[in-house]
């Protein structure tokens, strides 16, 4: 890698929590930032949410949606604002399917998306600039800029696009994270990153260094139970995945279902992308076979999903 540039710091902070490998009830993750949208176009009132950013680790990245598209419906529900999206997603989990209706260039489209799970690593690429008595921290990943006063408190947060300012929110002591627009949803997380960077720089006497990569590893808390109607859960007399974790992408899947009718086996990565499919047209109720996902898949968490007659059973698989 060569010599380390003294104007380049890597700060790694890891928060670790234990989780149950067998529990796949993680909140569904689209992987976007959005903002409320209401506008009259060609004498038609268009209301919904606008896609501002599509993150690489999200389910939308695997779809046909693009930034600036306007989502008008989710699962047939009219999107009045960003709360409609978040409220709907609160009831859905990794591996669930959602249908989004969106508007682009005068036409409406429908897209079905398998929800992913939020990855455990978030990397912030940060630049710091000193302007008079004000510090300006620019987050290159999502083009947001945070200004701090002399006391180190945030005074404003702005969103830029193509180097142009598109939205600014002046911050006061009364602001809470819940009151912020969706585009600024991770202000608290970013402020934590800034404060840790500043503290480490002070300790090392390098407070003049302006270019930083901040890597924060967190584990998203898992839901303890899936509130979705239990009648939609596929009952299995037996469901075993072994070995789990798998070190070579090869494992044995053994399950017994009560109904002798067609079933499907699907496996998704954490972004919601399907990596395996098996259509069991003549299913006799028992499945016991070795599955080889190959050695080219990335290490991490995957979701095994068995579907039958509108019901499904989810189990996690870890590739090491």
C-alpha positions as YAML, in Angstrom:
chain: A
units: angstrom
residues:
- id: 1
  name: UNK
  ca: [0.00, 0.00, 0.00]
- id: 2
  name: UNK
  ca: [3.00, 2.32, 0.32]
- id: 3
  name: UNK
  ca: [3.58, 4.94, 2.97]
- id: 4
  name: UNK
  ca: [0.62, 6.32, 4.86]
- id: 5
  name: UNK
  ca: [-0.21, 9.91, 3.93]
- id: 6
  name: UNK
  ca: [-0.05, 12.01, 7.11]
- id: 7
  name: UNK
  ca: [-3.06, 13.97, 5.84]
- id: 8
  name: UNK
  ca: [-5.17, 10.85, 5.76]
- id: 9
  name: UNK
  ca: [-6.67, 9.24, 8.82]
- id: 10
  name: UNK
  ca: [-8.66, 6.06, 9.12]
- id: 11
  name: UNK
  ca: [-10.73, 5.77, 12.25]
- id: 12
  name: UNK
  ca: [-12.37, 2.45, 12.93]
- id: 13
  name: UNK
  ca: [-15.01, 2.16, 15.58]
- id: 14
  name: UNK
  ca: [-16.81, -1.09, 16.11]
- id: 15
  name: UNK
  ca: [-19.99, -1.62, 18.06]
- id: 16
  name: UNK
  ca: [-20.72, -5.32, 18.48]
- id: 17
  name: UNK
  ca: [-23.94, -6.95, 19.63]
- id: 18
  name: UNK
  ca: [-24.94, -10.57, 19.53]
- id: 19
  name: UNK
  ca: [-27.80, -11.78, 17.38]
- id: 20
  name: UNK
  ca: [-29.68, -15.00, 16.80]
- id: 21
  name: UNK
  ca: [-28.61, -16.51, 13.49]
- id: 22
  name: UNK
  ca: [-31.94, -18.29, 13.15]
- id: 23
  name: UNK
  ca: [-33.99, -15.11, 13.39]
- id: 24
  name: UNK
  ca: [-34.63, -13.55, 9.97]
- id: 25
  name: UNK
  ca: [-37.10, -10.94, 11.21]
- id: 26
  name: UNK
  ca: [-35.05, -7.89, 10.30]
- id: 27
  name: UNK
  ca: [-36.87, -4.75, 9.15]
- id: 28
  name: UNK
  ca: [-37.08, -4.46, 5.38]
- id: 29
  name: UNK
  ca: [-34.62, -2.03, 3.82]
- id: 30
  name: UNK
  ca: [-35.16, -0.17, 0.54]
- id: 31
  name: UNK
  ca: [-31.84, 1.65, 0.70]
- id: 32
  name: UNK
  ca: [-32.91, 5.15, -0.36]
- id: 33
  name: UNK
  ca: [-33.19, 8.66, 0.97]
- id: 34
  name: UNK
  ca: [-36.38, 10.49, 0.07]
- id: 35
  name: UNK
  ca: [-38.18, 13.78, 0.50]
- id: 36
  name: UNK
  ca: [-41.83, 14.77, 0.26]
- id: 37
  name: UNK
  ca: [-42.93, 15.89, -3.20]
- id: 38
  name: UNK
  ca: [-46.01, 17.83, -4.32]
- id: 39
  name: UNK
  ca: [-46.12, 19.60, -7.66]
- id: 40
  name: UNK
  ca: [-48.52, 20.35, -10.51]
- id: 41
  name: UNK
  ca: [-47.19, 19.00, -13.80]
- id: 42
  name: UNK
  ca: [-49.19, 19.36, -17.04]
- id: 43
  name: UNK
  ca: [-52.29, 20.35, -15.01]
- id: 44
  name: UNK
  ca: [-51.97, 17.15, -12.96]
- id: 45
  name: UNK
  ca: [-51.27, 17.22, -9.25]
- id: 46
  name: UNK
  ca: [-48.41, 14.83, -8.49]
- id: 47
  name: UNK
  ca: [-47.91, 13.83, -4.85]
- id: 48
  name: UNK
  ca: [-45.53, 11.30, -3.38]
- id: 49
  name: UNK
  ca: [-41.87, 11.12, -2.42]
- id: 50
  name: UNK
  ca: [-38.84, 11.85, -4.57]
- id: 51
  name: UNK
  ca: [-35.84, 9.52, -4.60]
- id: 52
  name: UNK
  ca: [-32.81, 11.63, -3.69]
- id: 53
  name: UNK
  ca: [-30.20, 8.92, -3.20]
- id: 54
  name: UNK
  ca: [-30.14, 5.20, -4.03]
- id: 55
  name: UNK
  ca: [-27.59, 3.46, -1.82]
- id: 56
  name: UNK
  ca: [-25.43, 0.66, -3.18]
- id: 57
  name: UNK
  ca: [-26.39, -1.67, -0.32]
- id: 58
  name: UNK
  ca: [-30.16, -1.36, -0.81]
- id: 59
  name: UNK
  ca: [-32.89, -3.29, -2.60]
- id: 60
  name: UNK
  ca: [-33.81, -0.39, -4.91]
- id: 61
  name: UNK
  ca: [-30.30, -0.57, -6.40]
- id: 62
  name: UNK
  ca: [-31.33, -3.92, -7.96]
- id: 63
  name: UNK
  ca: [-34.46, -2.42, -9.54]
- id: 64
  name: UNK
  ca: [-35.32, -0.13, -12.46]
- id: 65
  name: UNK
  ca: [-35.93, 2.90, -10.25]
- id: 66
  name: UNK
  ca: [-33.63, 5.90, -10.64]
- id: 67
  name: UNK
  ca: [-32.82, 8.94, -8.56]
- id: 68
  name: UNK
  ca: [-35.42, 11.72, -8.96]
- id: 69
  name: UNK
  ca: [-38.24, 9.22, -9.67]
- id: 70
  name: UNK
  ca: [-41.44, 10.01, -7.75]
- id: 71
  name: UNK
  ca: [-42.95, 7.11, -5.76]
- id: 72
  name: UNK
  ca: [-46.74, 7.56, -5.68]
- id: 73
  name: UNK
  ca: [-47.89, 4.20, -4.27]
- id: 74
  name: UNK
  ca: [-46.46, 1.39, -2.15]
- id: 75
  name: UNK
  ca: [-48.36, -1.91, -2.18]
- id: 76
  name: UNK
  ca: [-51.34, -0.07, -3.65]
- id: 77
  name: UNK
  ca: [-51.36, 2.52, -0.84]
- id: 78
  name: UNK
  ca: [-51.24, 6.13, -2.02]
- id: 79
  name: UNK
  ca: [-48.07, 7.82, -0.77]
- id: 80
  name: UNK
  ca: [-49.06, 11.08, 0.88]
- id: 81
  name: UNK
  ca: [-45.57, 11.75, 2.27]
- id: 82
  name: UNK
  ca: [-42.46, 10.00, 3.53]
- id: 83
  name: UNK
  ca: [-44.33, 8.74, 6.59]
- id: 84
  name: UNK
  ca: [-46.45, 6.52, 4.33]
- id: 85
  name: UNK
  ca: [-43.27, 4.77, 3.19]
- id: 86
  name: UNK
  ca: [-41.74, 4.38, 6.65]
- id: 87
  name: UNK
  ca: [-45.00, 3.20, 8.24]
- id: 88
  name: UNK
  ca: [-45.45, 0.55, 5.55]
- id: 89
  name: UNK
  ca: [-41.87, -0.67, 5.84]
- id: 90
  name: UNK
  ca: [-42.20, -0.99, 9.61]
- id: 91
  name: UNK
  ca: [-44.57, -3.91, 8.97]
- id: 92
  name: UNK
  ca: [-42.31, -5.63, 6.43]
- id: 93
  name: UNK
  ca: [-39.13, -7.65, 6.72]
- id: 94
  name: UNK
  ca: [-36.09, -8.86, 4.83]
- id: 95
  name: UNK
  ca: [-37.30, -11.08, 1.99]
- id: 96
  name: UNK
  ca: [-40.78, -9.51, 1.79]
- id: 97
  name: UNK
  ca: [-41.93, -8.19, -1.58]
- id: 98
  name: UNK
  ca: [-43.21, -4.66, -2.12]
- id: 99
  name: UNK
  ca: [-44.71, -3.12, -5.24]
- id: 100
  name: UNK
  ca: [-43.85, 0.49, -5.93]
- id: 101
  name: UNK
  ca: [-45.73, 2.71, -8.38]
- id: 102
  name: UNK
  ca: [-43.56, 5.56, -9.58]
- id: 103
  name: UNK
  ca: [-43.72, 8.48, -12.00]
- id: 104
  name: UNK
  ca: [-40.99, 9.39, -14.46]
- id: 105
  name: UNK
  ca: [-41.15, 11.82, -17.38]
- id: 106
  name: UNK
  ca: [-44.93, 11.85, -17.62]
- id: 107
  name: UNK
  ca: [-45.54, 8.09, -17.25]
- id: 108
  name: UNK
  ca: [-46.32, 5.74, -14.38]
- id: 109
  name: UNK
  ca: [-44.52, 2.43, -13.84]
- id: 110
  name: UNK
  ca: [-44.81, -0.47, -11.42]
- id: 111
  name: UNK
  ca: [-41.85, -2.33, -9.95]
- id: 112
  name: UNK
  ca: [-41.81, -5.29, -7.55]
- id: 113
  name: UNK
  ca: [-38.86, -5.31, -5.19]
- id: 114
  name: UNK
  ca: [-37.62, -7.89, -2.67]
- id: 115
  name: UNK
  ca: [-36.60, -6.00, 0.46]
- id: 116
  name: UNK
  ca: [-33.07, -6.37, 1.76]
- id: 117
  name: UNK
  ca: [-31.62, -5.90, 5.21]
- id: 118
  name: UNK
  ca: [-29.51, -2.96, 6.31]
- id: 119
  name: UNK
  ca: [-25.82, -3.72, 6.09]
- id: 120
  name: UNK
  ca: [-23.75, -3.48, 9.23]
- id: 121
  name: UNK
  ca: [-21.07, -1.20, 7.79]
- id: 122
  name: UNK
  ca: [-21.49, 2.47, 6.92]
- id: 123
  name: UNK
  ca: [-18.49, 4.42, 5.63]
- id: 124
  name: UNK
  ca: [-18.39, 8.20, 5.69]
- id: 125
  name: UNK
  ca: [-15.90, 10.04, 3.48]
- id: 126
  name: UNK
  ca: [-15.52, 13.39, 5.19]
- id: 127
  name: UNK
  ca: [-13.75, 16.66, 4.35]
- id: 128
  name: UNK
  ca: [-13.33, 19.44, 6.92]
- id: 129
  name: UNK
  ca: [-12.96, 23.12, 6.02]
- id: 130
  name: UNK
  ca: [-12.40, 26.04, 8.39]
- id: 131
  name: UNK
  ca: [-14.29, 29.19, 7.38]
- id: 132
  name: UNK
  ca: [-13.74, 32.07, 9.81]
- id: 133
  name: UNK
  ca: [-14.99, 30.79, 13.15]
- id: 134
  name: UNK
  ca: [-17.12, 28.10, 11.53]
- id: 135
  name: UNK
  ca: [-16.26, 24.49, 10.77]
- id: 136
  name: UNK
  ca: [-17.80, 22.94, 7.68]
- id: 137
  name: UNK
  ca: [-17.90, 19.14, 7.40]
- id: 138
  name: UNK
  ca: [-18.73, 17.76, 3.97]
- id: 139
  name: UNK
  ca: [-19.90, 14.14, 3.62]
- id: 140
  name: UNK
  ca: [-18.98, 13.09, 0.09]
- id: 141
  name: UNK
  ca: [-21.06, 9.89, 0.10]
- id: 142
  name: UNK
  ca: [-24.45, 11.61, 0.10]
- id: 143
  name: UNK
  ca: [-23.40, 15.23, -0.60]
- id: 144
  name: UNK
  ca: [-24.48, 16.70, 2.71]
- id: 145
  name: UNK
  ca: [-22.74, 19.55, 4.51]
- id: 146
  name: UNK
  ca: [-22.87, 20.24, 8.24]
- id: 147
  name: UNK
  ca: [-21.80, 23.56, 9.74]
- id: 148
  name: UNK
  ca: [-20.65, 23.81, 13.37]
- id: 149
  name: UNK
  ca: [-20.34, 26.86, 15.60]
- id: 150
  name: UNK
  ca: [-17.44, 27.61, 17.98]
- id: 151
  name: UNK
  ca: [-18.96, 25.34, 20.59]
- id: 152
  name: UNK
  ca: [-19.01, 22.44, 18.12]
- id: 153
  name: UNK
  ca: [-22.80, 22.36, 17.81]
- id: 154
  name: UNK
  ca: [-24.45, 21.99, 14.38]
- id: 155
  name: UNK
  ca: [-26.03, 25.20, 13.08]
- id: 156
  name: UNK
  ca: [-27.23, 23.94, 9.71]
- id: 157
  name: UNK
  ca: [-27.26, 20.91, 7.45]
- id: 158
  name: UNK
  ca: [-27.46, 21.21, 3.67]
- id: 159
  name: UNK
  ca: [-27.98, 18.93, 0.70]
- id: 160
  name: UNK
  ca: [-26.00, 19.57, -2.49]
- id: 161
  name: UNK
  ca: [-26.44, 18.20, -5.98]
- id: 162
  name: UNK
  ca: [-23.86, 18.75, -8.71]
- id: 163
  name: UNK
  ca: [-22.16, 21.25, -6.43]
- id: 164
  name: UNK
  ca: [-25.37, 23.29, -6.16]
- id: 165
  name: UNK
  ca: [-27.30, 23.81, -2.93]
- id: 166
  name: UNK
  ca: [-30.78, 22.25, -3.14]
- id: 167
  name: UNK
  ca: [-31.93, 22.27, 0.49]
- id: 168
  name: UNK
  ca: [-30.78, 23.76, 3.81]
- id: 169
  name: UNK
  ca: [-32.17, 23.26, 7.28]
- id: 170
  name: UNK
  ca: [-31.22, 25.72, 10.02]
- id: 171
  name: UNK
  ca: [-30.80, 23.86, 13.29]
- id: 172
  name: UNK
  ca: [-31.88, 24.98, 16.72]
- id: 173
  name: UNK
  ca: [-31.75, 23.35, 20.12]
- id: 174
  name: UNK
  ca: [-35.38, 22.38, 19.67]
- id: 175
  name: UNK
  ca: [-34.72, 20.26, 16.59]
- id: 176
  name: UNK
  ca: [-35.00, 16.52, 17.11]
- id: 177
  name: UNK
  ca: [-33.91, 13.81, 14.72]
- id: 178
  name: UNK
  ca: [-37.55, 12.77, 14.28]
- id: 179
  name: UNK
  ca: [-38.45, 16.26, 13.03]
- id: 180
  name: UNK
  ca: [-35.75, 16.34, 10.36]
- id: 181
  name: UNK
  ca: [-36.61, 15.77, 6.69]
- id: 182
  name: UNK
  ca: [-35.91, 12.24, 5.50]
- id: 183
  name: UNK
  ca: [-32.87, 13.40, 3.51]
- id: 184
  name: UNK
  ca: [-31.17, 14.34, 6.80]
- id: 185
  name: UNK
  ca: [-32.24, 11.25, 8.71]
- id: 186
  name: UNK
  ca: [-28.73, 10.35, 9.94]
- id: 187
  name: UNK
  ca: [-27.70, 13.74, 11.38]
- id: 188
  name: UNK
  ca: [-27.14, 12.26, 14.85]
- id: 189
  name: UNK
  ca: [-25.00, 9.48, 13.40]
- id: 190
  name: UNK
  ca: [-22.89, 11.97, 11.46]
- id: 191
  name: UNK
  ca: [-22.46, 14.23, 14.48]
- id: 192
  name: UNK
  ca: [-21.25, 11.23, 16.45]
- id: 193
  name: UNK
  ca: [-18.70, 10.58, 13.69]
- id: 194
  name: UNK
  ca: [-17.55, 14.22, 13.72]
- id: 195
  name: UNK
  ca: [-17.17, 14.33, 17.50]
- id: 196
  name: UNK
  ca: [-15.17, 11.10, 17.61]
- id: 197
  name: UNK
  ca: [-12.89, 12.29, 14.80]
- id: 198
  name: UNK
  ca: [-12.30, 15.64, 16.58]
- id: 199
  name: UNK
  ca: [-11.57, 13.91, 19.87]
- id: 200
  name: UNK
  ca: [-9.06, 11.54, 18.27]
- id: 201
  name: UNK
  ca: [-7.42, 14.42, 16.39]
- id: 202
  name: UNK
  ca: [-7.07, 16.41, 19.63]
- id: 203
  name: UNK
  ca: [-5.50, 13.41, 21.35]
- id: 204
  name: UNK
  ca: [-2.93, 13.07, 18.55]
- id: 205
  name: UNK
  ca: [-2.42, 16.81, 18.02]
- id: 206
  name: UNK
  ca: [-3.58, 16.56, 14.42]
- id: 207
  name: UNK
  ca: [-6.62, 18.84, 14.51]
- id: 208
  name: UNK
  ca: [-5.46, 20.63, 11.34]
- id: 209
  name: UNK
  ca: [-5.87, 17.48, 9.26]
- id: 210
  name: UNK
  ca: [-8.91, 17.86, 7.03]
- id: 211
  name: UNK
  ca: [-9.27, 14.64, 5.02]
- id: 212
  name: UNK
  ca: [-10.76, 11.72, 6.89]
- id: 213
  name: UNK
  ca: [-12.34, 8.36, 6.21]
- id: 214
  name: UNK
  ca: [-14.57, 7.38, 9.09]
- id: 215
  name: UNK
  ca: [-15.63, 3.75, 9.25]
- id: 216
  name: UNK
  ca: [-18.34, 2.85, 11.69]
- id: 217
  name: UNK
  ca: [-19.47, -0.74, 12.12]
- id: 218
  name: UNK
  ca: [-22.81, -1.26, 13.80]
- id: 219
  name: UNK
  ca: [-25.16, -4.16, 14.17]
- id: 220
  name: UNK
  ca: [-28.78, -3.30, 13.45]
- id: 221
  name: UNK
  ca: [-30.97, -4.57, 16.31]
- id: 222
  name: UNK
  ca: [-33.17, -7.42, 15.20]
- id: 223
  name: UNK
  ca: [-36.88, -7.59, 15.87]
- id: 224
  name: UNK
  ca: [-37.73, -10.26, 18.41]
- id: 225
  name: UNK
  ca: [-40.83, -11.33, 16.55]
- id: 226
  name: UNK
  ca: [-42.50, -10.77, 13.21]
- id: 227
  name: UNK
  ca: [-45.82, -8.94, 13.78]
- id: 228
  name: UNK
  ca: [-47.13, -10.00, 10.37]
- id: 229
  name: UNK
  ca: [-50.19, -12.24, 10.57]
- id: 230
  name: UNK
  ca: [-49.08, -15.71, 11.67]
- id: 231
  name: UNK
  ca: [-51.49, -17.21, 9.13]
- id: 232
  name: UNK
  ca: [-48.98, -16.17, 6.44]
- id: 233
  name: UNK
  ca: [-46.13, -18.14, 8.02]
- id: 234
  name: UNK
  ca: [-45.40, -21.49, 6.43]
- id: 235
  name: UNK
  ca: [-45.47, -24.26, 9.02]
- id: 236
  name: UNK
  ca: [-42.70, -26.83, 8.84]
- id: 237
  name: UNK
  ca: [-42.42, -30.04, 10.83]
- id: 238
  name: UNK
  ca: [-38.67, -29.88, 10.26]
- id: 239
  name: UNK
  ca: [-36.33, -27.18, 8.92]
- id: 240
  name: UNK
  ca: [-32.56, -27.66, 9.16]
- id: 241
  name: UNK
  ca: [-29.67, -25.82, 7.50]
- id: 242
  name: UNK
  ca: [-26.25, -27.42, 8.04]
- id: 243
  name: UNK
  ca: [-23.50, -26.54, 8.30]
- id: 244
  name: UNK
  ca: [-24.44, -23.00, 9.23]
- id: 245
  name: UNK
  ca: [-22.17, -21.05, 8.95]
- id: 246
  name: UNK
  ca: [-20.92, -22.50, 5.66]
- id: 247
  name: UNK
  ca: [-17.30, -21.86, 4.71]
- id: 248
  name: UNK
  ca: [-17.51, -22.89, 1.03]
- id: 249
  name: UNK
  ca: [-21.06, -21.99, -0.04]
- id: 250
  name: UNK
  ca: [-22.14, -25.64, 0.25]
- id: 251
  name: UNK
  ca: [-24.78, -26.70, 2.76]
- id: 252
  name: UNK
  ca: [-27.58, -29.22, 3.23]
- id: 253
  name: UNK
  ca: [-31.19, -28.03, 3.35]
- id: 254
  name: UNK
  ca: [-33.64, -30.43, 4.98]
- id: 255
  name: UNK
  ca: [-37.29, -29.54, 5.59]
- id: 256
  name: UNK
  ca: [-40.67, -31.25, 5.87]
- id: 257
  name: UNK
  ca: [-43.88, -29.33, 5.09]
- id: 258
  name: UNK
  ca: [-47.41, -30.42, 5.96]
- id: 259
  name: UNK
  ca: [-48.79, -29.84, 2.48]
- id: 260
  name: UNK
  ca: [-47.80, -31.96, -0.55]
- id: 261
  name: UNK
  ca: [-48.09, -29.26, -3.18]
- id: 262
  name: UNK
  ca: [-45.71, -27.16, -5.33]
- id: 263
  name: UNK
  ca: [-43.16, -25.07, -3.42]
- id: 264
  name: UNK
  ca: [-40.24, -22.78, -4.20]
- id: 265
  name: UNK
  ca: [-36.84, -22.24, -2.63]
- id: 266
  name: UNK
  ca: [-35.27, -18.80, -2.98]
- id: 267
  name: UNK
  ca: [-32.08, -17.39, -1.49]
- id: 268
  name: UNK
  ca: [-31.38, -13.64, -1.27]
- id: 269
  name: UNK
  ca: [-28.33, -11.64, -0.34]
- id: 270
  name: UNK
  ca: [-28.57, -8.81, 2.16]
- id: 271
  name: UNK
  ca: [-29.48, -6.27, -0.56]
- id: 272
  name: UNK
  ca: [-32.52, -8.33, -1.64]
- id: 273
  name: UNK
  ca: [-30.86, -9.72, -4.78]
- id: 274
  name: UNK
  ca: [-31.87, -13.30, -5.60]
- id: 275
  name: UNK
  ca: [-28.86, -15.65, -5.82]
- id: 276
  name: UNK
  ca: [-30.62, -19.04, -5.96]
- id: 277
  name: UNK
  ca: [-33.99, -20.41, -7.14]
- id: 278
  name: UNK
  ca: [-35.48, -23.91, -7.18]
- id: 279
  name: UNK
  ca: [-39.06, -24.55, -8.36]
- id: 280
  name: UNK
  ca: [-40.37, -27.73, -6.69]
- id: 281
  name: UNK
  ca: [-43.28, -28.50, -9.02]
- id: 282
  name: UNK
  ca: [-43.78, -32.11, -7.88]
- id: 283
  name: UNK
  ca: [-43.07, -31.58, -4.21]
- id: 284
  name: UNK
  ca: [-44.02, -34.54, -1.99]
- id: 285
  name: UNK
  ca: [-43.63, -32.67, 1.31]
- id: 286
  name: UNK
  ca: [-39.98, -33.53, 2.01]
- id: 287
  name: UNK
  ca: [-36.81, -31.86, 0.76]
- id: 288
  name: UNK
  ca: [-33.33, -33.05, 1.71]
- id: 289
  name: UNK
  ca: [-30.61, -31.99, -0.72]
- id: 290
  name: UNK
  ca: [-27.19, -30.39, -0.85]
- id: 291
  name: UNK
  ca: [-27.11, -26.84, -2.27]
- id: 292
  name: UNK
  ca: [-23.96, -25.35, -3.75]
- id: 293
  name: UNK
  ca: [-24.00, -21.55, -4.05]
- id: 294
  name: UNK
  ca: [-20.46, -21.50, -5.41]
- id: 295
  name: UNK
  ca: [-17.35, -19.86, -4.02]
- id: 296
  name: UNK
  ca: [-17.83, -16.51, -5.76]
- id: 297
  name: UNK
  ca: [-20.52, -15.16, -3.44]
- id: 298
  name: UNK
  ca: [-19.44, -12.56, -0.92]
- id: 299
  name: UNK
  ca: [-19.12, -13.61, 2.69]
- id: 300
  name: UNK
  ca: [-21.98, -12.48, 4.88]
- id: 301
  name: UNK
  ca: [-25.61, -13.13, 5.73]
- id: 302
  name: UNK
  ca: [-28.12, -14.62, 3.28]
- id: 303
  name: UNK
  ca: [-31.81, -15.39, 3.57]
- id: 304
  name: UNK
  ca: [-33.24, -18.80, 2.67]
- id: 305
  name: UNK
  ca: [-36.94, -18.53, 1.87]
- id: 306
  name: UNK
  ca: [-39.32, -21.42, 1.18]
- id: 307
  name: UNK
  ca: [-42.67, -20.44, -0.36]
- id: 308
  name: UNK
  ca: [-45.81, -22.51, -0.69]
- id: 309
  name: UNK
  ca: [-49.43, -21.50, -1.36]
- id: 310
  name: UNK
  ca: [-48.86, -17.83, -0.50]
- id: 311
  name: UNK
  ca: [-47.02, -18.61, 2.74]
- id: 312
  name: UNK
  ca: [-43.30, -18.56, 3.47]
- id: 313
  name: UNK
  ca: [-40.63, -19.68, 5.91]
- id: 314
  name: UNK
  ca: [-37.39, -17.69, 6.37]
- id: 315
  name: UNK
  ca: [-34.08, -18.86, 7.77]
- id: 316
  name: UNK
  ca: [-30.67, -17.20, 7.81]
- id: 317
  name: UNK
  ca: [-27.54, -18.62, 6.26]
- id: 318
  name: UNK
  ca: [-24.06, -17.32, 7.08]
- id: 319
  name: UNK
  ca: [-21.26, -17.67, 4.51]
- id: 320
  name: UNK
  ca: [-17.77, -17.41, 5.97]
...
